[in-house]
């Protein structure tokens, strides 16, 4: 990837089937959905921590041979070696290294919570299941009734990759007291690009969400904007806003695209049937000189631009 590229940003909408992607606090006999309140109305969400886990596991699933991605120990600490470990480089860490002490790395891969855009009350139900208990041979089977909150929704998700920090570590020069970026990959551009591509591909094949044994659904993008940027910015995250009738806010969409045209190459993908004003969205995309692609084509465009 050319040094002029400083960031890769993706924001997408995805419609789920009936599921529970991230449980809330719950209780003794209820597994609820994580939720937040906006203007007195409750909406579901998937935490940023859960989204990072899903993405990390997606990257790990497709890990190339001869590459290394550590797993946290019983204290939750990772190896801290970004020159060898994809996990520590891409997702950051807080660990203790012998002879050095506590070391922290801020993740160059930023992930947003997945925010439900449709009211929970209008799009949810309670499912009942039996949680069986282990009993001794000959004893009567026992079990508890558990209530599981389920919902269908359209979620807005986002990710931002700080390209220039991948493979680099911030260190303070002891003489000048200036913060410098030190290349830990020994100028290995191919390795750096491979790590960046793995994150983009990880979103493309996102899986391993919670409760999929009984509540299988797809959480990959249905409507997506992707940008390869000459400036590091999170501006694209505000491009998608829909109402309760699944209509995309056209003026918001136009404004954000026009804001970013000066410092990014933008790609737009759309799966038919999600948005009620789909034809209007396509018309506006044409006016903005955005080719309407399939969501999977957006990933291929970005991956090919990385090199």
Sine and cosine of phi, psi and omega as CSV:
sin_phi,cos_phi,sin_psi,cos_psi,sin_omega,cos_omega
0.00,0.00,0.65,-0.76,0.03,-1.00
-0.89,0.45,0.54,-0.84,-0.01,-1.00
-0.91,0.42,-0.27,0.96,-0.03,-1.00
-0.95,0.30,-0.34,0.94,0.02,-1.00
-0.99,0.14,0.83,-0.56,-0.05,-1.00
-0.94,-0.35,-0.29,0.96,-0.03,-1.00
-0.39,-0.92,0.46,-0.89,0.17,-0.99
-0.83,-0.56,0.77,-0.64,-0.08,-1.00
-0.76,-0.65,0.65,-0.76,0.05,-1.00
-0.73,-0.68,0.65,-0.76,0.17,-0.99
-0.66,-0.75,0.66,-0.75,-0.09,-1.00
-0.52,-0.85,0.33,-0.95,0.14,-0.99
-0.93,-0.37,0.64,-0.77,0.05,-1.00
-0.62,-0.79,0.72,-0.70,0.00,-1.00
-0.98,-0.19,0.79,-0.62,-0.02,-1.00
-0.98,-0.18,0.36,-0.93,0.23,-0.97
-0.99,0.13,-0.11,-0.99,-0.01,-1.00
-0.91,0.42,0.89,-0.45,-0.11,-0.99
-0.29,-0.96,0.05,-1.00,0.12,-0.99
-0.66,-0.75,0.99,-0.17,-0.13,-0.99
-0.99,0.11,-0.33,0.94,-0.07,-1.00
-0.35,-0.94,0.96,-0.30,-0.09,-1.00
-0.96,0.28,0.51,-0.86,0.05,-1.00
-1.00,0.01,-0.43,-0.90,-0.04,-1.00
-0.93,0.38,-0.58,0.81,0.07,-1.00
0.90,0.44,-0.44,-0.90,0.00,-1.00
-0.29,-0.96,-0.31,-0.95,-0.08,-1.00
-0.92,0.39,-0.53,0.85,-0.04,-1.00
-0.72,-0.70,0.45,0.89,0.06,-1.00
-0.65,-0.76,0.68,-0.73,0.13,-0.99
-0.91,-0.41,0.98,-0.22,-0.10,-1.00
-1.00,-0.09,0.02,-1.00,0.05,-1.00
-0.99,-0.13,0.65,-0.76,0.15,-0.99
-0.87,0.49,0.70,-0.72,-0.06,-1.00
-0.57,-0.82,0.40,-0.91,0.11,-0.99
-0.75,-0.66,0.28,-0.96,-0.06,-1.00
-0.90,-0.44,0.75,-0.66,0.04,-1.00
-0.73,-0.68,0.87,-0.50,-0.02,-1.00
0.78,0.62,0.65,0.76,0.07,-1.00
0.99,0.14,0.02,1.00,-0.02,-1.00
-0.92,-0.40,0.68,-0.73,-0.01,-1.00
-1.00,0.00,0.67,-0.74,0.05,-1.00
-0.77,-0.64,0.50,-0.86,0.05,-1.00
-0.99,0.13,0.34,-0.94,0.13,-0.99
-0.47,-0.88,0.34,-0.94,0.12,-0.99
-0.92,-0.40,0.81,-0.59,-0.13,-0.99
-0.89,0.45,0.40,-0.91,0.08,-1.00
-0.87,0.49,-0.57,0.82,0.04,-1.00
-0.89,0.46,-0.69,0.73,0.03,-1.00
-0.91,0.41,-0.66,0.75,0.01,-1.00
-0.89,0.45,-0.64,0.77,0.06,-1.00
-0.89,0.46,-0.65,0.76,0.02,-1.00
-0.90,0.44,-0.71,0.70,0.00,-1.00
-0.87,0.50,-0.68,0.73,-0.01,-1.00
-0.93,0.37,-0.68,0.73,0.00,-1.00
-0.87,0.50,-0.69,0.72,-0.01,-1.00
-0.93,0.36,-0.51,0.86,0.07,-1.00
-0.92,0.39,-0.66,0.75,0.07,-1.00
-0.90,0.43,-0.68,0.73,-0.02,-1.00
-0.90,0.44,-0.60,0.80,-0.04,-1.00
-0.88,0.47,-0.58,0.82,-0.04,-1.00
-0.97,-0.25,0.37,0.93,-0.06,-1.00
-0.88,0.47,0.82,-0.58,0.02,-1.00
-0.90,0.44,0.42,-0.91,0.06,-1.00
-0.89,0.46,0.48,-0.88,0.02,-1.00
0.95,0.31,0.11,0.99,0.10,-1.00
-0.96,-0.27,0.30,-0.95,-0.16,-0.99
-0.78,-0.63,0.68,-0.73,0.04,-1.00
-0.59,-0.80,0.96,-0.26,-0.13,-0.99
-0.95,0.30,0.24,-0.97,0.13,-0.99
-0.88,-0.47,0.55,-0.84,-0.02,-1.00
-0.89,0.46,0.52,-0.85,0.06,-1.00
-0.99,0.14,-0.17,-0.99,-0.06,-1.00
-0.92,0.40,-0.23,0.97,0.06,-1.00
-0.99,-0.13,0.04,1.00,-0.02,-1.00
0.99,0.15,0.20,0.98,-0.03,-1.00
-0.99,-0.11,0.57,-0.82,0.03,-1.00
-0.95,-0.30,0.00,-1.00,-0.14,-0.99
-0.94,0.33,-0.54,0.84,0.03,-1.00
0.99,0.16,0.16,0.99,-0.03,-1.00
-0.98,-0.21,1.00,-0.04,-0.10,-1.00
-0.96,0.28,-0.29,0.96,0.03,-1.00
-0.93,0.36,-0.50,0.87,-0.03,-1.00
-0.94,-0.35,-0.54,0.84,-0.20,-0.98
-0.98,-0.18,0.88,-0.48,0.04,-1.00
-0.92,0.40,-0.60,0.80,-0.03,-1.00
-0.87,0.49,-0.77,0.63,-0.05,-1.00
-0.93,0.38,-0.58,0.81,0.00,-1.00
-0.94,0.34,-0.77,0.64,-0.13,-0.99
-0.98,0.20,-0.61,0.79,-0.17,-0.99
-0.93,-0.36,0.04,1.00,0.06,-1.00
0.95,0.30,0.05,-1.00,-0.03,-1.00
-0.23,-0.97,0.28,-0.96,0.21,-0.98
-0.70,-0.71,0.94,-0.35,-0.13,-0.99
-0.55,-0.83,0.12,-0.99,0.05,-1.00
-0.91,-0.42,0.84,-0.55,-0.01,-1.00
-0.93,-0.36,0.78,-0.63,-0.05,-1.00
-0.85,0.53,0.76,-0.65,0.01,-1.00
1.00,0.06,-0.21,0.98,-0.02,-1.00
-0.90,-0.44,-0.63,0.78,-0.04,-1.00
0.99,-0.15,-0.43,-0.90,-0.03,-1.00
-0.95,0.31,0.76,-0.65,-0.01,-1.00
-0.77,-0.64,0.70,-0.71,0.00,-1.00
-0.81,-0.59,0.67,-0.74,0.11,-0.99
-0.81,-0.58,0.82,-0.58,0.06,-1.00
-0.98,0.22,0.74,-0.67,-0.05,-1.00
-0.89,0.45,0.77,-0.63,0.13,-0.99
-0.97,0.22,-0.15,0.99,0.07,-1.00
-0.97,-0.24,0.94,-0.34,-0.02,-1.00
-0.99,-0.16,0.74,-0.67,-0.06,-1.00
-0.81,-0.58,0.70,-0.72,0.04,-1.00
-1.00,-0.02,0.37,-0.93,0.25,-0.97
-0.87,0.49,0.44,-0.90,0.13,-0.99
-1.00,0.02,0.91,-0.42,-0.14,-0.99
-0.98,-0.21,0.85,-0.53,0.10,-0.99
-0.93,0.37,0.70,-0.71,-0.08,-1.00
-0.97,-0.25,-0.13,0.99,0.03,-1.00
-0.93,-0.36,0.62,-0.79,-0.04,-1.00
-0.82,0.57,0.67,-0.74,-0.06,-1.00
-0.92,0.40,-0.67,0.74,-0.08,-1.00
-0.86,0.51,-0.54,0.84,-0.04,-1.00
-1.00,0.10,-0.11,0.99,-0.16,-0.99
-0.65,-0.76,0.56,0.83,-0.07,-1.00
-0.60,-0.80,0.24,-0.97,0.04,-1.00
-0.47,-0.88,0.10,-0.99,0.07,-1.00
-0.90,-0.43,0.80,-0.59,0.04,-1.00
-0.97,-0.24,0.53,-0.85,0.00,-1.00
-0.92,-0.38,0.72,-0.69,0.10,-0.99
-0.64,-0.77,0.29,-0.96,-0.01,-1.00
-0.96,-0.29,0.82,-0.57,0.06,-1.00
-0.99,-0.11,0.97,-0.24,-0.08,-1.00
-0.96,0.27,0.53,-0.85,0.04,-1.00
-0.94,-0.33,0.56,-0.83,0.05,-1.00
-0.96,0.28,0.73,-0.69,0.01,-1.00
-0.78,-0.62,0.29,-0.96,0.05,-1.00
-0.95,0.30,0.39,-0.92,0.01,-1.00
-0.85,0.53,0.73,-0.68,0.02,-1.00
1.00,-0.04,-0.27,0.96,0.02,-1.00
-0.99,0.13,0.41,-0.91,0.02,-1.00
-0.94,0.33,0.68,-0.74,0.00,-1.00
-0.88,0.48,0.63,-0.78,-0.01,-1.00
-0.80,-0.60,0.38,-0.93,0.04,-1.00
-0.16,-0.99,0.35,-0.94,0.03,-1.00
-0.95,-0.32,0.59,-0.81,0.13,-0.99
-0.99,0.15,0.79,-0.61,0.00,-1.00
-0.88,-0.48,0.72,-0.69,0.05,-1.00
-0.99,-0.11,0.81,-0.59,-0.01,-1.00
-0.90,-0.44,0.86,-0.52,0.02,-1.00
-0.99,0.15,0.80,-0.60,-0.02,-1.00
-0.81,-0.58,0.40,-0.92,0.03,-1.00
-0.38,-0.92,0.37,-0.93,0.22,-0.98
-0.94,-0.33,0.57,-0.82,-0.04,-1.00
-0.25,-0.97,0.17,-0.99,0.18,-0.98
-0.94,-0.35,0.85,-0.53,-0.04,-1.00
-0.96,-0.29,0.60,-0.80,0.15,-0.99
-0.97,-0.22,0.81,-0.58,-0.05,-1.00
-0.79,-0.61,0.36,-0.93,0.00,-1.00
-0.42,-0.91,0.40,-0.92,0.05,-1.00
-0.53,-0.85,0.56,-0.83,0.06,-1.00
-0.71,-0.71,0.77,-0.63,-0.03,-1.00
-0.94,-0.34,0.89,-0.46,0.07,-1.00
-0.99,0.14,1.00,0.05,-0.18,-0.98
-0.83,0.55,-0.67,0.74,-0.12,-0.99
-0.95,0.31,-0.19,0.98,0.02,-1.00
-0.99,-0.13,-0.18,0.98,0.00,-1.00
-0.95,0.30,0.83,-0.55,-0.05,-1.00
0.99,0.10,-0.01,1.00,0.01,-1.00
-0.91,-0.42,0.46,-0.89,0.02,-1.00
-0.77,-0.64,0.67,-0.74,0.03,-1.00
-0.98,0.17,0.80,-0.60,0.04,-1.00
-0.68,-0.74,0.58,-0.81,0.01,-1.00
-1.00,-0.05,0.83,-0.55,0.09,-1.00
-0.93,0.36,0.87,-0.49,-0.11,-0.99
-0.92,0.39,-0.42,0.91,0.01,-1.00
-0.99,0.14,-0.77,0.64,-0.06,-1.00
-1.00,-0.01,-0.25,0.97,-0.06,-1.00
0.88,0.48,0.46,0.89,0.01,-1.00
-0.98,-0.20,0.68,-0.74,0.04,-1.00
-0.97,0.23,0.81,-0.59,-0.03,-1.00
-0.81,-0.58,0.41,-0.91,0.10,-0.99
-0.99,-0.13,0.85,-0.53,-0.03,-1.00
-0.96,-0.29,0.81,-0.59,-0.03,-1.00
-0.97,0.24,0.91,-0.41,-0.01,-1.00
-1.00,-0.05,-0.02,1.00,0.02,-1.00
-0.96,-0.26,0.15,0.99,0.04,-1.00
0.82,0.58,0.71,0.70,0.06,-1.00
0.88,0.48,0.51,0.86,0.01,-1.00
-1.00,0.02,1.00,0.05,-0.05,-1.00
-0.90,0.43,-0.57,0.82,0.00,-1.00
-0.90,0.44,-0.66,0.75,0.02,-1.00
-0.91,0.41,-0.66,0.75,0.01,-1.00
-0.89,0.46,-0.72,0.70,0.01,-1.00
-0.90,0.44,-0.60,0.80,0.03,-1.00
-0.89,0.46,-0.64,0.76,0.03,-1.00
-0.92,0.39,-0.65,0.76,0.01,-1.00
-0.91,0.42,-0.71,0.71,0.01,-1.00
-0.88,0.48,-0.57,0.82,-0.03,-1.00
-0.90,0.44,-0.56,0.83,0.02,-1.00
-0.94,0.35,-0.71,0.71,0.02,-1.00
-0.88,0.47,-0.70,0.71,0.04,-1.00
-0.91,0.41,-0.51,0.86,0.03,-1.00
-0.87,0.48,-0.61,0.79,0.07,-1.00
-0.94,0.35,-0.63,0.77,-0.01,-1.00
-0.85,0.53,-0.61,0.79,-0.06,-1.00
-0.90,-0.43,0.55,0.84,-0.04,-1.00
-0.84,0.54,0.76,-0.65,0.00,-1.00
-0.42,-0.91,-0.35,-0.94,0.06,-1.00
0.88,0.47,0.55,0.83,0.10,-1.00
-0.96,0.27,0.21,-0.98,-0.02,-1.00
-0.96,0.28,0.44,-0.90,0.11,-0.99
0.88,0.48,0.46,0.89,-0.04,-1.00
-0.98,0.18,-0.21,0.98,0.04,-1.00
-0.89,0.46,-0.56,0.83,-0.03,-1.00
-0.89,-0.46,-0.24,0.97,-0.13,-0.99
-0.74,-0.67,0.80,0.59,-0.07,-1.00
-0.87,0.49,0.73,-0.69,0.08,-1.00
-0.46,-0.89,0.16,-0.99,0.08,-1.00
-0.94,-0.33,0.70,-0.72,-0.07,-1.00
-0.82,-0.57,0.27,0.96,0.02,-1.00
-0.99,0.10,0.28,-0.96,-0.16,-0.99
-0.89,0.45,0.66,-0.75,0.14,-0.99
-0.97,-0.25,-0.63,0.77,0.13,-0.99
-0.79,-0.61,0.77,-0.63,-0.15,-0.99
-0.58,-0.81,0.61,-0.79,0.23,-0.97
-0.89,-0.46,0.73,-0.69,0.08,-1.00
-0.77,-0.64,0.59,-0.81,-0.04,-1.00
-0.66,-0.75,0.70,-0.71,0.20,-0.98
-0.97,-0.22,0.89,-0.45,-0.29,-0.96
-0.91,-0.42,0.62,-0.79,0.12,-0.99
-0.99,0.11,-0.19,0.98,0.10,-0.99
-0.80,-0.60,0.60,-0.80,0.04,-1.00
-0.99,0.15,0.88,-0.47,-0.10,-1.00
-0.46,-0.89,0.45,-0.89,0.08,-1.00
-0.95,-0.30,0.27,0.96,-0.14,-0.99
-0.86,0.52,-0.56,0.83,-0.08,-1.00
-0.88,0.48,-0.38,0.92,-0.07,-1.00
-0.89,0.46,-0.30,0.96,-0.04,-1.00
-1.00,-0.09,0.12,0.99,-0.14,-0.99
-0.96,0.29,-0.51,0.86,-0.11,-0.99
-0.97,-0.26,0.84,-0.54,0.12,-0.99
-0.59,-0.81,0.81,-0.59,0.00,-1.00
-0.83,-0.56,0.39,-0.92,0.06,-1.00
-1.00,-0.09,-0.04,-1.00,-0.06,-1.00
-0.93,0.37,-0.22,0.98,0.04,-1.00
-0.99,-0.15,0.24,0.97,0.05,-1.00
0.91,0.41,0.55,0.84,0.10,-1.00
-0.99,-0.16,0.79,-0.61,0.04,-1.00
-0.96,0.27,0.66,-0.75,0.06,-1.00
-0.95,0.31,0.97,-0.23,-0.11,-0.99
-0.92,0.39,-0.66,0.75,-0.04,-1.00
-0.91,0.42,-0.65,0.76,0.07,-1.00
-0.89,0.46,-0.71,0.70,0.01,-1.00
-0.84,0.55,-0.76,0.65,-0.01,-1.00
-0.88,0.47,-0.70,0.72,-0.08,-1.00
-0.89,0.46,-0.71,0.71,-0.03,-1.00
-0.92,0.39,-0.67,0.74,0.02,-1.00
-0.88,0.48,-0.70,0.71,0.01,-1.00
-0.91,0.42,-0.58,0.82,0.06,-1.00
-0.86,0.51,-0.61,0.79,-0.18,-0.98
-1.00,-0.09,-0.16,0.99,-0.08,-1.00
-0.86,0.52,-0.48,0.88,-0.06,-1.00
-0.96,0.27,-0.27,0.96,-0.06,-1.00
-0.66,-0.75,0.34,0.94,0.01,-1.00
-0.37,-0.93,0.49,-0.87,0.16,-0.99
-1.00,-0.10,0.85,-0.53,-0.17,-0.99
-0.93,-0.37,0.66,-0.75,0.04,-1.00
-0.83,-0.56,0.59,-0.80,-0.07,-1.00
-0.78,-0.63,0.78,-0.62,0.02,-1.00
-0.82,-0.57,0.58,-0.81,-0.10,-1.00
-0.59,-0.81,0.83,-0.55,0.13,-0.99
-1.00,-0.03,0.82,-0.57,-0.06,-1.00
-0.87,0.50,0.59,-0.81,0.16,-0.99
0.98,-0.19,-0.13,0.99,-0.03,-1.00
-1.00,0.09,-0.72,0.69,-0.08,-1.00
-0.99,-0.11,0.70,-0.71,0.02,-1.00
-0.95,0.32,-0.48,0.88,0.04,-1.00
-0.98,-0.22,0.66,0.75,-0.06,-1.00
-0.84,0.54,-0.69,0.72,-0.04,-1.00
-0.91,0.41,-0.62,0.79,0.05,-1.00
-0.91,0.41,-0.64,0.77,0.04,-1.00
-0.88,0.47,-0.68,0.73,0.02,-1.00
-0.89,0.45,-0.64,0.77,0.01,-1.00
-0.90,0.44,-0.70,0.72,0.01,-1.00
-0.92,0.40,-0.62,0.78,0.03,-1.00
-0.87,0.50,-0.66,0.75,0.03,-1.00
-0.90,0.43,-0.65,0.76,0.04,-1.00
-0.90,0.44,-0.53,0.85,0.02,-1.00
-1.00,0.07,0.08,1.00,-0.01,-1.00
0.88,0.48,0.60,0.80,0.09,-1.00
-0.97,-0.24,0.88,-0.48,0.10,-0.99
-0.94,0.34,0.72,-0.70,0.02,-1.00
-1.00,0.07,0.94,-0.35,-0.05,-1.00
-0.96,-0.27,0.18,-0.98,0.27,-0.96
-0.95,0.30,0.54,-0.84,0.00,-1.00
-0.79,0.62,-0.64,0.77,-0.02,-1.00
-0.91,0.42,-0.50,0.87,0.01,-1.00
-0.93,0.36,-0.50,0.86,0.05,-1.00
-0.88,0.48,-0.69,0.72,0.02,-1.00
-0.88,0.47,-0.68,0.74,-0.01,-1.00
-0.90,0.44,-0.63,0.78,0.04,-1.00
-0.88,0.48,-0.70,0.71,-0.03,-1.00
-0.94,0.35,-0.70,0.72,0.02,-1.00
-0.87,0.50,-0.68,0.73,0.02,-1.00
-0.91,0.41,-0.50,0.87,0.01,-1.00
-0.96,0.29,-0.37,0.93,0.00,-1.00
-0.95,0.31,-0.61,0.79,0.00,-1.00
0.99,-0.11,0.00,0.00,0.00,0.00
